[in-house]
């Protein structure tokens, strides 16, 4: 498990636009938000990512770079990008289970029409130096943070110069 104020693992992920996103190359004004989602099979993920799409300008206004990542294959991720209303979100795919464990994400074995193995949801807010500032990790598809609450938290953090918590 990564604790706040610890360096996040290096992350290099392929995007559906045929480019590669690297954490080490990010230079946000305030934060990088990494949203790990379960995959195309998850209707809760679709709702969450479409809400993120609607909230994207508010994150941008606050100096927050955003990316969403799953362990889906390239083909499935490109279908997701085409089928869901998420046109402006960088969408990463092929996130390995081994890498997911480094981030402390829960891994599930598929049932019904799910992939064999996939990551459960996680939201990470990283400082510009790629240390973890805030994390929220779920073991189920339910109970994810609302983006209005995340945005409100970011507003408070920036206004009050509030430090990362939970490192002890």
ABEGO torsion letter per residue (X at the ends): XBBBGBBBBBBBBBBAAGBBBBAAABBBAABBBBBBBAEAABAAAAAAAAAAAAAAAAAAAAGBBBBBBBABBAAAAAAAAAABBAAABBBBBGBBAAAAAAAGBBBBBBBEABBABBBBBBBBBBBAAGBBABBBBBABABGBBBAAAAAAAAAAAAAAGBBBBGAX
